[in-house]
Amino acid sequence: MHNFSTEIFYKTARSGGKGGQNVNKVETMVEAWWHVAGSHAFTPEQKELIQTKLANRINKEGYLLVRSSESRSQLENKEIARKKMEELVAKSLVVPKKRKPTKPGKAAKEKRLESKRRESVKKEMRRKDW
């Protein structure tokens, strides 16, 4: 895995949800921002792959944005956001294997022809000769 975590910068904001008395004064929600094109951790080909696969998550300025407000702790949210981002990028770099079309085997062909013969005989028996 490429280590691009040094290229991520974080912004904080007040988080919704649980937090008790802290909820209105402590900025626990964390946004992780990473500039894809400006990264030094990936090759141009990899960056292109990331940009096409995560196009709907990258803003006009070219930043991949991940938010986390699950925890009451800013530090935990920072860690969650970083992990989410790393997982997203790792998934986007996986190139699916090409499917190789296969031909039916000898036994499968034989089985098909045999069933055709049986059907034919069955229908032959139904015929009435006047």
C-alpha positions in Angstrom: 0.0 0.0 0.0 1.3 3.5 -0.9 1.7 5.8 2.0 0.0 9.0 1.0 -1.2 9.9 4.5 1.4 12.7 4.8 -0.4 14.4 1.8 -3.8 14.4 3.5 -4.8 17.6 5.4 -7.6 17.8 7.8 -10.4 20.4 8.6 -12.6 20.2 11.6 -16.1 21.4 12.3 -18.8 21.1 14.9 -20.3 17.7 14.7 -24.0 16.8 14.9 -25.2 13.9 16.9 -24.2 12.8 20.4 -21.8 14.8 22.4 -23.7 16.1 25.4 -22.5 19.5 26.7 -19.6 19.4 24.3 -21.7 19.3 21.2 -21.9 23.0 20.6 -18.3 24.0 21.5 -16.0 21.2 20.4 -15.1 20.6 16.8 -15.1 16.9 16.6 -16.2 16.3 13.0 -13.2 15.8 10.7 -12.9 16.2 7.0 -9.9 14.6 5.3 -8.8 16.3 2.1 -6.3 14.8 -0.4 -5.3 16.4 -3.7 -5.2 13.4 -6.1 -3.3 15.0 -9.1 -0.7 16.7 -6.8 0.2 13.4 -5.1 3.8 12.1 -5.2 2.8 8.6 -3.8 1.3 7.3 -7.1 2.3 7.0 -10.7 0.3 9.0 -13.3 -1.4 5.8 -14.4 -2.5 5.0 -10.9 -3.7 8.6 -10.3 -5.8 8.4 -13.5 -7.3 5.2 -12.3 -8.2 6.7 -8.9 -9.7 9.8 -10.6 -11.9 7.7 -13.0 -13.1 5.3 -10.3 -13.7 7.9 -7.6 -14.9 10.7 -9.9 -18.1 11.2 -8.0 -16.2 11.7 -4.7 -13.6 14.1 -6.1 -14.6 17.8 -6.2 -13.9 20.4 -8.9 -10.6 21.4 -7.4 -9.4 17.8 -7.6 -9.7 16.9 -3.9 -10.9 13.6 -2.6 -13.0 14.4 0.5 -13.9 12.0 3.4 -15.9 13.0 6.4 -16.1 11.4 9.8 -18.3 12.4 12.8 -18.9 8.9 14.2 -16.9 9.4 17.4 -17.0 12.1 20.1 -13.2 12.4 19.8 -11.6 14.5 17.1 -8.5 12.2 17.1 -10.6 9.1 16.6 -12.6 10.8 13.8 -9.3 11.8 12.2 -8.1 8.2 12.3 -11.5 6.9 10.9 -11.4 9.4 8.0 -7.8 8.5 7.1 -8.7 4.8 7.2 -11.8 5.3 5.0 -9.7 7.3 2.5 -7.0 4.7 2.4 -9.6 1.9 1.8 -11.3 3.9 -1.0 -8.0 4.5 -2.8 -6.9 0.9 -2.4 -10.2 -0.4 -3.8 -10.0 2.0 -6.7 -6.6 0.7 -7.7 -7.8 -2.9 -8.0 -8.1 -3.8 -11.7 -10.7 -6.6 -12.3 -9.4 -9.6 -14.1 -10.5 -10.0 -17.7 -13.0 -12.7 -18.3 -11.8 -15.4 -20.7 -14.7 -17.0 -22.6 -14.7 -20.8 -22.3 -16.1 -23.4 -24.7 -18.3 -26.3 -23.5 -16.4 -29.5 -22.8 -16.7 -32.8 -24.6 -18.9 -34.3 -21.9 -21.3 -31.3 -21.9 -21.7 -31.6 -25.7 -22.3 -35.3 -25.5 -24.9 -34.8 -22.7 -26.8 -32.2 -24.8 -26.8 -34.4 -27.9 -28.0 -37.4 -25.9 -30.9 -35.4 -24.4 -31.8 -34.2 -27.8 -31.9 -37.8 -29.0 -34.1 -38.8 -26.1 -36.6 -35.9 -26.7 -36.7 -36.8 -30.4 -37.5 -40.5 -29.6 -40.2 -39.4 -27.1 -41.9 -37.2 -29.7 -41.5 -39.9 -32.4 -43.5 -42.3 -30.1 -46.4 -39.8 -29.9 -46.8 -39.7 -33.6 -49.8 -41.6 -35.0 -49.4 -43.1 -38.4 -52.8 -43.2 -40.2 
